[in-house]
Amino acid sequence: MKYIVNICRFIVGIIFIISGFVKAVDPIGFGYKLEEYFAPDVFNIGFLHDLALQQATFFSIFEIMLGVLLILGIFRLFTSWSLLVLIVFFSFLTFYSAYFNKVTDCGCFGDALHLEPWQSFKKDIFLLILIVIIFIGQKYIKPLFKNNKINYGLIAVSLLICGWISYTGISKLPIIDFRAYAIGKSIPEGMKSAEEVGKLPPQYVVTYTMKNKDTGETQKITDSEYLNDPKWYEEGTPWQLMSDLTESKKVADGYEPPVHDFMLDCEDGDMTEDYLAADKIVFFVTPFAEKVSADDVNKLNQLYKELEEKGVRAVGLTASDIDNSIFPYCFVDQTTLKTIIRSNPGIVVLKKGVVVNKYHNNPLPTADQIIKD
């Protein structure tokens, strides 16, 4: 039993450290994920919405520290109880997400690894089994170092590192970018379909709910059944498609483009291909235009003037109008903007569709910095 408990101890500890680290690197992104759980159509706990970033920072650091404590083998009672409560809670969340198809990616490993809802639930059940073993056999867990000064020193260092990583992810940009818009990534390549890259796409089955207007009877059928039998749609049929009850279920995994919903709706129409083909272009990305300060707008205006004078194209990407801006801007899906950069506003420099640099607004870069990219 002793050896089993200690094997479980190190497996769980490492998994919790890795899981917490990828979230601590990008607390803003993890905060967005928590906001999905707080939404009206999921748990409807809107009062927590404004605290999502604080919770994301706390839980990611807490997860790392539980892994550290478990491996160090100290504060066994606190650690084992905390792990058990957390994994039961996570198991409930992932089961709810999977069964009701509410949040299709739990964010368990941030943007580093995307798991399907049922995969996340199975992962949590696996961890639950290991943690129960640890909880029952916690008496077999001994400190990794006999000298408590070393243990406490490692705890302090771990906390400092966690704090620095999370602070950097909030006040600057994440130290590691796991997203499809990271520096060095090609957006056009990321937009290619499964067929274009020679891979199989995911397979889905669409289920329609049909209602008989005469009898009130309802019947569920697949999209292929609907198309293959004219009785469902022919003129004069009593069957009516209840579009609000249509369901789509993935039945086979496949390649999905990492970049999706990237479309630039500009004054001159869809400029996506034109801008991605440019030798060099600068995007002023504002996911929340209403929260951009007047001072930042003025700085962007000045930066736009300087870039224009030096022959560098610049355009804003926003989900809503930017007040008092002098630079042209295109409308983009807000979720896409939040994914592109964790800053509001933020600067993204592209060459032939490849991201060559990204800048936070703390501080905004100079025109000379951008020209050197």
C-alpha positions in Angstrom: 0.0 0.0 0.0 2.9 2.3 0.9 4.3 2.2 -2.6 0.9 2.6 -4.3 0.1 5.7 -2.3 3.5 7.3 -3.1 3.2 6.5 -6.8 -0.3 8.1 -6.7 1.2 11.0 -4.8 3.7 11.9 -7.4 1.4 11.3 -10.4 -1.3 13.6 -8.9 1.2 16.2 -7.7 2.8 16.5 -11.2 -0.6 16.7 -12.9 -1.8 19.4 -10.6 1.4 21.4 -11.0 1.2 21.2 -14.8 -2.6 21.9 -14.9 -2.2 24.9 -12.5 0.9 26.2 -14.4 -0.8 26.4 -17.8 -3.7 28.3 -16.2 -1.4 30.6 -14.1 0.5 31.6 -17.3 -2.7 33.0 -18.7 -5.1 34.0 -15.9 -7.1 36.3 -18.1 -7.9 33.3 -20.5 -8.8 31.1 -17.5 -11.0 34.0 -16.3 -12.8 34.0 -19.6 -13.5 30.3 -19.1 -14.9 30.8 -15.7 -17.2 33.5 -17.1 -18.7 30.8 -19.4 -19.6 28.8 -16.3 -21.1 31.9 -14.6 -23.3 32.6 -17.7 -27.1 32.6 -17.4 -27.4 29.5 -19.6 -25.0 27.5 -17.4 -25.0 28.2 -13.6 -26.4 31.7 -13.7 -24.2 33.1 -11.0 -23.7 36.6 -12.5 -22.5 38.2 -9.3 -19.2 36.2 -9.7 -18.7 37.4 -13.2 -16.7 40.5 -12.2 -14.5 38.4 -9.9 -13.6 35.9 -12.6 -10.0 37.1 -13.0 -9.3 37.1 -9.2 -10.8 33.6 -8.9 -8.8 32.4 -11.9 -5.6 33.7 -10.4 -6.3 32.2 -7.0 -7.4 28.7 -8.2 -4.5 28.3 -10.6 -1.9 29.2 -7.9 -3.8 27.1 -5.4 -3.7 24.1 -7.7 0.1 24.4 -8.2 0.7 24.7 -4.5 -1.4 21.6 -3.7 0.8 19.7 -6.2 3.9 21.1 -4.5 2.7 20.3 -1.0 1.7 16.8 -2.1 5.2 16.1 -3.6 6.9 17.6 -0.6 4.8 15.5 1.7 3.9 18.1 4.2 0.6 19.4 5.6 -0.8 16.0 4.7 -4.3 16.5 6.2 -4.9 19.9 4.6 -3.5 18.8 1.2 -5.5 15.5 1.0 -8.8 17.1 2.1 -8.2 20.0 -0.4 -7.4 17.6 -3.2 -10.5 15.5 -2.5 -12.9 18.5 -2.3 -11.4 20.1 -5.5 -11.5 16.9 -7.6 -15.1 16.1 -6.5 -16.1 19.7 -7.5 -14.2 19.4 -10.8 -15.8 16.0 -11.5 -19.3 17.6 -11.0 -18.4 20.5 -13.4 -17.0 18.2 -16.1 -20.0 15.8 -15.8 -22.4 18.7 -16.0 -20.6 20.1 -19.1 -20.5 16.8 -20.8 -24.0 15.6 -20.0 -25.8 18.9 -20.8 -23.2 20.0 -23.4 -22.9 23.4 -21.9 -19.2 24.3 -21.8 -17.5 22.3 -24.5 -13.9 22.8 -23.2 -13.4 22.7 -19.4 -10.2 24.7 -19.6 -8.5 22.1 -17.3 -5.2 22.6 -19.1 -5.8 26.1 -20.4 -5.1 26.6 -24.1 -2.2 24.0 -24.0 -4.5 21.0 -24.3 -8.1 21.0 -25.3 -10.2 18.0 -24.0 -13.7 17.0 -25.1 -16.2 17.2 -22.2 -16.4 13.4 -21.7 -12.6 13.2 -21.9 -12.3 15.8 -19.1 -14.8 13.9 -17.0 -12.9 10.6 -17.5 -9.6 12.4 -16.5 -11.3 13.7 -13.3 -12.6 10.2 -12.4 -9.0 8.9 -12.9 -7.7 11.6 -10.6 -10.5 11.0 -8.1 -9.5 7.3 -7.8 -5.8 8.3 -7.2 -6.8 11.0 -4.7 -9.0 8.7 -2.7 -6.1 6.3 -2.5 -3.9 9.2 -1.2 -6.6 10.2 1.2 -7.0 6.8 2.7 -3.3 6.1 2.8 -2.0 9.6 3.8 -0.2 8.1 6.8 2.3 6.6 4.3 3.2 10.0 2.9 6.5 11.2 4.4 8.2 14.5 3.9 10.5 14.6 0.9 13.1 16.4 2.9 13.6 15.9 6.6 14.8 19.5 7.1 11.7 21.7 7.3 13.7 24.8 6.4 14.1 23.3 2.9 10.4 22.4 2.6 9.3 25.8 3.7 11.9 27.5 1.5 10.6 25.5 -1.5 7.0 26.5 -0.7 8.0 30.2 -0.5 10.0 30.0 -3.8 7.1 28.2 -5.5 4.6 30.9 -4.3 6.9 33.7 -5.5 7.3 32.1 -8.9 3.5 31.5 -9.2 2.8 35.1 -8.3 5.3 36.4 -10.8 4.0 34.2 -13.6 0.4 35.3 -12.9 1.3 39.0 -12.5 3.1 38.9 -15.8 0.1 37.3 -17.5 -2.2 40.0 -16.3 0.0 43.2 -16.4 2.0 42.2 -19.6 1.4 39.2 -21.8 1.6 35.5 -20.9 5.2 34.2 -20.7 4.1 31.2 -22.9 1.4 31.6 -25.5 -0.4 28.4 -26.3 -2.9 30.0 -28.7 -3.2 29.9 -32.5 -2.1 33.5 -32.6 1.2 33.1 -30.9 4.3 34.8 -32.2 5.6 32.7 -35.2 2.2 31.3 -36.0 0.7 31.7 -39.5 -3.0 32.8 -39.4 -3.7 31.7 -43.0 -2.2 28.2 -42.3 -4.3 28.0 -39.1 -7.5 28.8 -41.1 -7.0 25.9 -43.5 -9.7 23.2 -43.4 -9.2 19.5 -42.8 -9.5 18.8 -46.5 -6.8 21.5 -47.3 -4.3 19.9 -45.0 -5.2 16.3 -46.0 -6.9 15.3 -42.8 -10.3 14.0 -41.9 -12.7 16.5 -40.3 -14.9 15.7 -37.3 -18.1 13.9 -38.0 -21.4 15.2 -36.6 -24.9 13.9 -36.5 -27.6 16.6 -36.6 -30.9 15.6 -34.9 -34.2 17.4 -35.8 -37.3 17.5 -33.7 -40.4 17.3 -35.9 -43.9 18.1 -34.7 -47.1 17.0 -36.3 -49.4 20.1 -36.5 -52.5 17.9 -36.6 -51.8 15.4 -33.8 -49.2 17.2 -31.7 -47.0 14.2 -32.0 -43.2 14.9 -31.9 -40.5 12.7 -33.4 -36.7 13.0 -33.5 -34.9 12.2 -36.8 -31.4 12.7 -38.1 -30.6 15.1 -40.9 -30.1 12.2 -43.4 -33.5 10.8 -42.5 -35.0 14.2 -43.1 -33.4 14.6 -46.5 -34.2 11.0 -47.7 -37.9 11.1 -46.9 -40.0 13.8 -48.6 -42.9 13.4 -46.1 -41.0 15.6 -43.7 -40.8 18.6 -46.0 -43.1 18.2 -49.0 -45.8 20.7 -49.7 -48.9 20.2 -47.4 -47.0 18.0 -44.9 -48.4 18.3 -41.3 -44.8 17.9 -40.0 -43.1 21.0 -38.8 -39.4 21.3 -38.0 -38.8 22.8 -34.5 -35.6 24.6 -35.3 -35.0 25.7 -31.7 -34.7 22.1 -30.7 -32.1 21.1 -33.3 -29.1 19.3 -31.8 -25.7 18.6 -33.2 -23.5 15.8 -31.7 -20.0 14.9 -32.6 -19.7 11.2 -33.3 -16.1 11.1 -34.5 -13.0 13.2 -33.8 -11.1 14.9 -36.6 -9.0 17.9 -37.5 -10.5 21.3 -36.7 -8.7 24.5 -37.8 -7.1 26.2 -34.8 -8.0 29.6 -36.3 -11.7 30.1 -36.8 -14.1 33.0 -37.0 -11.3 35.2 -38.2 -13.1 37.5 -40.6 -12.5 41.2 -40.9 -15.7 43.1 -41.7 -14.3 46.5 -42.9 -15.7 49.6 -44.5 -14.7 48.2 -47.9 -16.1 44.8 -47.1 -14.3 41.6 -46.2 -10.6 42.5 -46.1 -9.4 39.3 -44.5 -7.4 37.9 -47.4 -6.0 41.4 -48.4 -4.7 42.1 -44.9 -3.3 38.7 -44.3 -1.4 38.9 -47.6 0.1 42.2 -46.8 3.9 42.4 -46.6 3.5 44.0 -43.2 0.4 45.2 -41.3 -0.2 46.3 -37.7 -3.5 45.5 -35.9 -4.7 47.6 -33.1 -6.8 45.0 -31.3 -9.5 46.2 -28.9 -11.7 43.3 -27.6 -13.6 45.8 -25.3 -13.7 49.1 -27.1 -16.0 50.6 -24.4 -13.3 50.0 -21.8 -10.4 51.6 -23.7 -9.4 54.9 -22.0 -9.4 58.2 -23.9 -5.7 58.4 -23.2 -5.1 55.0 -24.9 -7.2 56.1 -27.9 -5.1 59.2 -28.2 -1.9 57.1 -28.1 -3.2 54.8 -30.8 -4.1 57.8 -32.9 -0.6 59.2 -32.6 0.9 55.8 -33.3 -1.2 55.4 -36.4 0.0 58.8 -37.7 3.6 57.9 -37.1 3.2 54.5 -38.8 1.3 56.0 -41.7 4.1 58.6 -42.2 6.6 55.8 -42.4 4.6 53.7 -44.9 3.4 51.0 -42.5 -0.3 50.0 -42.7 -2.3 49.9 -39.5 -5.9 49.1 -38.9 -8.0 48.6 -35.8 -9.8 45.3 -35.0 -12.8 45.7 -32.7 -16.2 44.3 -31.7 -17.8 47.7 -31.4 -17.1 51.3 -32.4 -14.0 53.0 -31.1 -14.9 56.6 -30.1 -12.6 59.4 -31.3 -10.3 57.2 -33.3 -8.7 58.5 -36.5 -7.5 55.1 -37.7 -9.7 52.8 -39.8 -11.0 49.7 -38.1 -12.8 46.4 -38.9 -15.3 44.5 -36.9 -14.3 41.1 -35.7 -16.0 38.5 -33.4 -15.3 39.5 -29.8 -14.3 35.9 -28.8 -11.7 35.9 -31.6 -10.3 39.3 -30.4 -10.0 38.0 -26.8 -8.1 35.0 -28.2 -5.7 37.0 -30.3 -4.2 39.0 -27.5 -4.7 39.3 -23.7 -4.6 43.1 -23.7 -7.2 45.9 -24.3 -5.9 47.5 -26.5 -3.1 45.3 -27.8 -0.8 45.5 -30.8 -0.2 42.6 -33.2 2.3 42.9 -36.0 2.0 40.6 -39.0 4.1 39.8 -42.1 2.4 37.8 -44.8 -0.1 36.6 -42.2 2.6 35.4 -39.8 2.5 36.9 -36.3 6.0 38.5 -35.8 5.3 40.4 -32.5 2.7 41.3 -30.0 2.6 44.2 -27.5 0.6 44.9 -24.4 -0.7 48.4 -23.7 1.5 48.6 -20.6 3.1 50.4 -22.3 2.1 50.7 -25.9 5.1 50.3 -28.3 6.6 53.2 -30.3 6.5 53.4 -34.1 10.3 52.7 -34.2 9.8 49.5 -32.2 7.2 48.2 -34.6 9.2 49.2 -37.7 12.1 47.1 -36.4 9.9 44.0 -36.2 
